[in-house]
Amino acid sequence: MHLSITDSDSSERVINAICSRFGYNDTVEDENGQEIDNPVSKEEFAHDRLCRWVTSQVMKHESSQAVRDAELAANESIGDLDLGS
């Protein structure tokens, strides 16, 4: 799947919103405790977060569908129980 925002103003707004929402920092500490420029660009960070969110939504949807399908199957098979009555 490929998503793109063709309007550069909108693209910047979306990237900034995602970065702000998920805590992107322009600088990070390296292994020596020194503050350095973040090696992950805002665009990479936003792309990663958006992909994670989409994956999460698909998983939630498919899990809900699986539960619904299992409940339907259980309800259909409950009539097959021979309880000796």
C-alpha positions in Angstrom: 0.0 0.0 0.0 1.3 3.4 -0.9 -0.2 6.6 0.6 0.8 10.0 -0.6 -0.2 13.6 0.1 0.3 15.6 -3.0 -0.1 19.1 -1.5 3.1 20.1 0.1 1.4 22.4 2.7 -0.9 19.6 3.7 2.0 17.1 3.8 4.0 19.3 6.2 0.9 19.8 8.4 0.3 16.0 8.6 3.9 15.2 9.3 4.1 17.9 12.0 0.8 16.7 13.6 2.0 13.1 13.7 5.4 14.1 15.1 3.8 16.3 17.8 1.2 13.7 18.7 3.7 10.9 19.1 6.6 12.8 20.7 9.2 13.2 18.0 12.3 15.2 19.1 14.6 17.0 16.8 17.5 16.0 19.0 18.3 12.8 21.0 21.0 11.7 23.3 23.7 9.4 21.9 25.3 6.6 23.9 27.6 9.1 25.6 24.8 11.3 26.8 25.6 14.0 24.2 22.7 15.7 22.5 22.8 15.1 18.7 20.4 15.7 15.8 17.9 12.9 15.6 19.0 10.4 13.0 15.4 9.7 12.2 13.8 12.3 10.0 10.4 13.7 10.7 9.1 12.1 7.5 10.5 8.7 8.5 9.1 9.0 12.0 5.6 10.0 10.7 5.7 7.2 8.1 6.6 4.6 10.7 3.9 5.8 13.1 1.2 5.9 10.4 2.1 2.3 9.3 1.9 1.1 12.9 -1.5 2.8 13.3 -2.8 1.2 10.1 -1.5 -2.2 11.1 -3.1 -1.8 14.6 -6.5 -0.9 13.1 -6.4 -3.9 10.7 -5.5 -6.2 13.6 -8.4 -4.9 15.7 -10.8 -5.2 12.8 -9.7 -8.8 12.0 -9.8 -9.8 15.6 -13.3 -8.5 16.0 -14.4 -10.3 12.8 -12.8 -13.6 14.1 -14.6 -13.3 17.4 -17.9 -12.5 15.7 -17.4 -15.5 13.3 -16.6 -17.8 16.3 -19.7 -16.6 18.2 -21.9 -17.3 15.1 -20.4 -20.8 14.7 -20.9 -21.6 18.4 -24.5 -20.4 18.2 -25.2 -22.5 15.2 -23.6 -25.6 16.7 -25.3 -25.3 20.1 -28.4 -26.9 18.7 -26.3 -30.0 18.0 -25.8 -30.7 21.7 -27.5 -33.8 23.0 -28.1 -33.1 26.6 -30.3 -36.2 27.1 -33.5 -34.4 27.6 
